[in-house]
Amino acid sequence: MQTRLSNGSLPKFYQGHENTTIIFVEMTGYTQNATSLMATLQEQQQLTGSIPLRIRVIQPVRIKLGKLKLMEVKFMVRCGVSVDSLAANNVISVRSSNCKFRFRL
């Protein structure tokens, strides 16, 4: 079953060399049949102890080398992630993840 839970967008930012940047993305969305979706997710959590999610990101990136700005490249990221819960106001732990990266000029 594939249902889009939410959408979000990454803010513009600069990441310097040898730097780690943490970005918090506000996710918003809705679903037509939330009761059925929640029941399916709870059943999955009881059976396996985790909830599988797919994350897809298409993000344009421009690389800057000194004063030289290179052309924009679109990075496409697809991740399969398993989390322990989706409870509101709860810390969500990632149990496992597997990501693939591609880019298009």
C-alpha positions in Angstrom: 0.0 0.0 0.0 1.4 3.4 -1.0 0.0 6.5 0.7 1.6 9.9 0.7 1.8 11.0 4.3 3.4 14.4 4.0 5.3 16.9 1.9 8.0 19.3 2.8 10.7 21.4 1.3 14.4 22.0 2.2 15.4 25.5 3.0 18.3 27.1 1.1 21.6 26.7 3.0 25.3 26.8 2.6 27.4 23.8 3.8 31.1 24.5 4.2 33.8 21.9 3.7 34.3 19.3 6.4 31.0 20.4 7.9 27.9 18.6 9.0 24.6 20.4 8.7 21.4 19.2 10.4 18.2 20.5 8.8 14.8 20.2 10.3 12.1 19.9 7.7 8.5 20.7 8.6 6.3 18.0 7.0 2.6 18.7 6.3 0.0 16.6 4.7 -3.3 14.8 5.0 -4.9 11.6 3.9 -8.5 10.8 2.9 -8.7 7.6 5.0 -6.6 8.3 8.1 -8.4 5.7 10.3 -7.6 2.8 7.9 -4.0 4.0 7.4 -3.4 4.3 11.2 -4.9 0.8 11.7 -2.5 -0.6 9.0 0.5 1.1 10.5 -0.4 -0.1 14.0 -0.8 -3.7 12.7 2.6 -3.5 11.0 4.2 -2.2 14.2 2.7 -5.1 16.2 3.8 -7.7 13.7 7.4 -6.6 13.1 8.1 -4.0 15.8 8.7 -1.3 13.2 7.0 0.8 10.6 8.4 0.8 7.1 8.5 4.2 5.3 9.8 5.3 1.9 11.4 8.7 1.6 11.8 10.3 -1.8 13.7 13.6 -2.3 14.4 15.5 -5.4 16.7 18.4 -4.5 18.5 20.9 -6.8 22.1 21.5 -5.6 24.6 24.1 -6.8 28.3 23.6 -5.9 30.5 26.6 -5.2 34.3 26.4 -5.4 35.7 29.7 -4.2 34.1 32.3 -6.4 33.2 29.8 -9.1 29.6 28.5 -9.1 29.0 25.3 -10.9 25.8 24.4 -12.7 22.8 23.2 -10.8 22.5 19.4 -10.4 19.3 17.6 -9.2 20.0 15.0 -6.6 17.4 12.2 -6.3 17.4 10.2 -3.0 15.3 7.2 -2.3 15.4 5.7 1.1 13.7 2.7 2.7 13.5 3.5 6.5 12.0 1.5 9.4 11.0 3.5 12.4 9.8 2.3 15.8 6.7 4.4 15.9 4.9 7.4 14.5 3.4 8.6 17.7 2.9 12.3 18.1 5.1 14.0 20.7 7.4 11.0 20.9 11.0 10.5 19.9 11.1 8.4 16.8 14.0 6.0 16.4 15.2 4.8 13.1 15.7 1.0 13.2 17.2 0.6 9.8 17.7 2.5 6.6 18.9 1.9 3.0 19.4 4.8 0.7 20.2 5.2 -3.0 21.5 8.4 -4.6 21.3 9.5 -8.2 21.9 12.8 -9.9 20.7 14.4 -13.1 22.4 17.3 -14.9 
